[in-house]
Amino acid sequence: MDRQAFYRDPYPVYAEARRAPGLTFVPELDAWLVSRREDVREVLSSPDVFSSAGAMRPDHVPGPAALAELAKGCGGVQAVLTADGDAHRRLRRPLTRALSPARVAATLPFVRERAEALVAGFAADGRVEWMSAYAEPLPAAVAGRLLGLDPEDTPGAVRAARRAEELLFTELDEEGQVAAAREVVGLQHLLDAYARARRSDPRDDLVTDMVRDFAPGDGELTPDQRREIVSNLENALLAGHLTTTALLGVVVLDLLRDRRQWELLCERPELVPAAIEEAARFEAPVQGFRRTVRRPVRVGGTELGEGDVVFVSYASAGRDAEAESRPDEFDITRPASRHLSFGLGPHGCPGTHLAKEQVRITLELLLRELPGLRLADQEVVMAPTLIHRSPEALHLEW
């Protein structure tokens, strides 16, 4: 199968893998697919056996010209997503603090304000392209505020973070690679400037938290400290909005694709939290991550050796008929289940609560302001990536 076609619709491969004995090696992933919920749970619960070092292995390695541009930046070192053990715990600490219940609660008035302003910007038009008009800008603004970026810097910073994803996971020609690399380098220098400014002028934001945690003291930041801070801020900026953007896309798509679900939600708005959980189960916003085997181990009946790579599919786990009744049906009245769409264990998504709150506020706003919402185009194309599961475009009308 063509890799892009697989990325756009991986569910048939997932289903076949769940039915097959043992694990299935998927050439498009160049990895063993961990597809059943209990096997996914086992791998995620065993970080001492399955390393995260290659979690974000690129689909496309940039060419020499792009690498020469990236060399002008100040990032490129280990970030929390690919760290293990003590290093991971140290790198995750400021994220946990920044995404604490108290910090999230303090952010919600800003989320509501931005959500209402975005909807007000298109409510009178009768139609909208949801992804570009709302699903992307809302989480971007929230992520920028979380980091402590000035509002005028946020759109460009988020665009550059997305360009970093494109550079590694999209096939670009040399000119496109170089252009993307230049934007990434620009973002790195911007984040570096914020880090150095927060050294002398600390604030209540993630940049300050990372500076304090990764570079204790009050002296000038060293080059190594700056690279580590920038790499982890860059990671936080991308992860901080991409998952929420994806979830905002799929929850609206799934609710409107079967209009009975949307009408039911209009009648019973108390089902909003259940709708969010069902969307996450049905279309995991992040499809999964790779893990590298540290020592010989048996998973799902398959013997794996040191150095073997597995792809741990959160999305496939959500469709496992052994763990879920009617797994391929989207149903917001489904009894609560312990899906794994936000991960599990030490690498579980630290921003889950904030992401869900943004989606909750959004659905409550749409139910109030645009109850007549419907799909303007039934042919929705999903983005060709497993890093986030979302429509390329989602045209709505009312």
MOZI-V986752 format. One record per residue. N is the residue number from 1. RES is the residue in one letter. PSI is psi in whole degrees, -180 to 180 (none if undefined). Layout:
n=[N & N]
res=[RES & RES]
psi=[PSI & PSI]
This chain:
n=[1 & 2 & 3 & 4 & 5 & 6 & 7 & 8 & 9 & 10 & 11 & 12 & 13 & 14 & 15 & 16 & 17 & 18 & 19 & 20 & 21 & 22 & 23 & 24 & 25 & 26 & 27 & 28 & 29 & 30 & 31 & 32 & 33 & 34 & 35 & 36 & 37 & 38 & 39 & 40 & 41 & 42 & 43 & 44 & 45 & 46 & 47 & 48 & 49 & 50 & 51 & 52 & 53 & 54 & 55 & 56 & 57 & 58 & 59 & 60 & 61 & 62 & 63 & 64 & 65 & 66 & 67 & 68 & 69 & 70 & 71 & 72 & 73 & 74 & 75 & 76 & 77 & 78 & 79 & 80 & 81 & 82 & 83 & 84 & 85 & 86 & 87 & 88 & 89 & 90 & 91 & 92 & 93 & 94 & 95 & 96 & 97 & 98 & 99 & 100 & 101 & 102 & 103 & 104 & 105 & 106 & 107 & 108 & 109 & 110 & 111 & 112 & 113 & 114 & 115 & 116 & 117 & 118 & 119 & 120 & 121 & 122 & 123 & 124 & 125 & 126 & 127 & 128 & 129 & 130 & 131 & 132 & 133 & 134 & 135 & 136 & 137 & 138 & 139 & 140 & 141 & 142 & 143 & 144 & 145 & 146 & 147 & 148 & 149 & 150 & 151 & 152 & 153 & 154 & 155 & 156 & 157 & 158 & 159 & 160 & 161 & 162 & 163 & 164 & 165 & 166 & 167 & 168 & 169 & 170 & 171 & 172 & 173 & 174 & 175 & 176 & 177 & 178 & 179 & 180 & 181 & 182 & 183 & 184 & 185 & 186 & 187 & 188 & 189 & 190 & 191 & 192 & 193 & 194 & 195 & 196 & 197 & 198 & 199 & 200 & 201 & 202 & 203 & 204 & 205 & 206 & 207 & 208 & 209 & 210 & 211 & 212 & 213 & 214 & 215 & 216 & 217 & 218 & 219 & 220 & 221 & 222 & 223 & 224 & 225 & 226 & 227 & 228 & 229 & 230 & 231 & 232 & 233 & 234 & 235 & 236 & 237 & 238 & 239 & 240 & 241 & 242 & 243 & 244 & 245 & 246 & 247 & 248 & 249 & 250 & 251 & 252 & 253 & 254 & 255 & 256 & 257 & 258 & 259 & 260 & 261 & 262 & 263 & 264 & 265 & 266 & 267 & 268 & 269 & 270 & 271 & 272 & 273 & 274 & 275 & 276 & 277 & 278 & 279 & 280 & 281 & 282 & 283 & 284 & 285 & 286 & 287 & 288 & 289 & 290 & 291 & 292 & 293 & 294 & 295 & 296 & 297 & 298 & 299 & 300 & 301 & 302 & 303 & 304 & 305 & 306 & 307 & 308 & 309 & 310 & 311 & 312 & 313 & 314 & 315 & 316 & 317 & 318 & 319 & 320 & 321 & 322 & 323 & 324 & 325 & 326 & 327 & 328 & 329 & 330 & 331 & 332 & 333 & 334 & 335 & 336 & 337 & 338 & 339 & 340 & 341 & 342 & 343 & 344 & 345 & 346 & 347 & 348 & 349 & 350 & 351 & 352 & 353 & 354 & 355 & 356 & 357 & 358 & 359 & 360 & 361 & 362 & 363 & 364 & 365 & 366 & 367 & 368 & 369 & 370 & 371 & 372 & 373 & 374 & 375 & 376 & 377 & 378 & 379 & 380 & 381 & 382 & 383 & 384 & 385 & 386 & 387 & 388 & 389 & 390 & 391 & 392 & 393 & 394 & 395 & 396 & 397 & 398]
res=[M & D & R & Q & A & F & Y & R & D & P & Y & P & V & Y & A & E & A & R & R & A & P & G & L & T & F & V & P & E & L & D & A & W & L & V & S & R & R & E & D & V & R & E & V & L & S & S & P & D & V & F & S & S & A & G & A & M & R & P & D & H & V & P & G & P & A & A & L & A & E & L & A & K & G & C & G & G & V & Q & A & V & L & T & A & D & G & D & A & H & R & R & L & R & R & P & L & T & R & A & L & S & P & A & R & V & A & A & T & L & P & F & V & R & E & R & A & E & A & L & V & A & G & F & A & A & D & G & R & V & E & W & M & S & A & Y & A & E & P & L & P & A & A & V & A & G & R & L & L & G & L & D & P & E & D & T & P & G & A & V & R & A & A & R & R & A & E & E & L & L & F & T & E & L & D & E & E & G & Q & V & A & A & A & R & E & V & V & G & L & Q & H & L & L & D & A & Y & A & R & A & R & R & S & D & P & R & D & D & L & V & T & D & M & V & R & D & F & A & P & G & D & G & E & L & T & P & D & Q & R & R & E & I & V & S & N & L & E & N & A & L & L & A & G & H & L & T & T & T & A & L & L & G & V & V & V & L & D & L & L & R & D & R & R & Q & W & E & L & L & C & E & R & P & E & L & V & P & A & A & I & E & E & A & A & R & F & E & A & P & V & Q & G & F & R & R & T & V & R & R & P & V & R & V & G & G & T & E & L & G & E & G & D & V & V & F & V & S & Y & A & S & A & G & R & D & A & E & A & E & S & R & P & D & E & F & D & I & T & R & P & A & S & R & H & L & S & F & G & L & G & P & H & G & C & P & G & T & H & L & A & K & E & Q & V & R & I & T & L & E & L & L & L & R & E & L & P & G & L & R & L & A & D & Q & E & V & V & M & A & P & T & L & I & H & R & S & P & E & A & L & H & L & E & W]
psi=[143 & 135 & -41 & -41 & -41 & -45 & -37 & -33 & 83 & -7 & -37 & -38 & -42 & -47 & -43 & -40 & -38 & -32 & -26 & 150 & 143 & -162 & 158 & 130 & 124 & 112 & -37 & -26 & -16 & 44 & 160 & 127 & 120 & 106 & -25 & 146 & -45 & -35 & -39 & -45 & -41 & -46 & -46 & -26 & 1 & 62 & -19 & -20 & -33 & 109 & 146 & 5 & -35 & 26 & -35 & 39 & 128 & 151 & -28 & 120 & 125 & 148 & 177 & -41 & -42 & -39 & -35 & -37 & -44 & -28 & -17 & -4 & -168 & 36 & -137 & 15 & 179 & 134 & 172 & -35 & -27 & 16 & 158 & 160 & -135 & -38 & -42 & -44 & -40 & -43 & -28 & -24 & -50 & -29 & -43 & -41 & -44 & -26 & 24 & 158 & -38 & -43 & -41 & -46 & -39 & -21 & -21 & -37 & -38 & -42 & -47 & -43 & -47 & -40 & -47 & -39 & -40 & -46 & -41 & -28 & -19 & -2 & -35 & -8 & -23 & -6 & 159 & 152 & 105 & -43 & -49 & -29 & -22 & -54 & -29 & -49 & -32 & -56 & -30 & -45 & -40 & -42 & -41 & -41 & -40 & -44 & -34 & 22 & 148 & 142 & -35 & -20 & -19 & -49 & -44 & -37 & -43 & -41 & -44 & -36 & -40 & -33 & -32 & -42 & -46 & -41 & -35 & -21 & 9 & 144 & 111 & 150 & 176 & -42 & -42 & -39 & -45 & -44 & -44 & -43 & -39 & -39 & -39 & -45 & -40 & -41 & -44 & -43 & -35 & -47 & -36 & -40 & -40 & -43 & -45 & -34 & -38 & -19 & -42 & -15 & 72 & 147 & 179 & 73 & 172 & -34 & -47 & -43 & -43 & -39 & -45 & -40 & -41 & -15 & 69 & 149 & -170 & 11 & 173 & 139 & 137 & 162 & -41 & -41 & -42 & -42 & -41 & -43 & -46 & -44 & -42 & -30 & -41 & -44 & -44 & -38 & -43 & -52 & -31 & -21 & -26 & -44 & -42 & -40 & -46 & -45 & -38 & -31 & -50 & -32 & -40 & -43 & -50 & -37 & -34 & -23 & -37 & 95 & -23 & -31 & -42 & -44 & -37 & -41 & -37 & -38 & -33 & 74 & -15 & -10 & 3 & -50 & -39 & -37 & -38 & -46 & -40 & -39 & -40 & -39 & -47 & -38 & 75 & 122 & -35 & 120 & -30 & -180 & 160 & 152 & 149 & 130 & 129 & -30 & 159 & 136 & 156 & 125 & 124 & 26 & 0 & 132 & 125 & 145 & 166 & 131 & -13 & 151 & 133 & 150 & 115 & 106 & 101 & -38 & -44 & -40 & -35 & -18 & 16 & 115 & -20 & -19 & -11 & 131 & 145 & 55 & -24 & 13 & 132 & 119 & 110 & -6 & 5 & 137 & 144 & 134 & 160 & 72 & 166 & 23 & -15 & 18 & -172 & 152 & -158 & -23 & 11 & 145 & 119 & -15 & 14 & -46 & -45 & -41 & -48 & -37 & -38 & -40 & -39 & -49 & -39 & -49 & -40 & -37 & -44 & -41 & -36 & -42 & -32 & 59 & -21 & 14 & 139 & 162 & 132 & -21 & 119 & -19 & 92 & 129 & 128 & 149 & 140 & 67 & 151 & -4 & -34 & 142 & 103 & 159 & 145 & -38 & 150 & 100 & 123 & 155 & 167 & none]
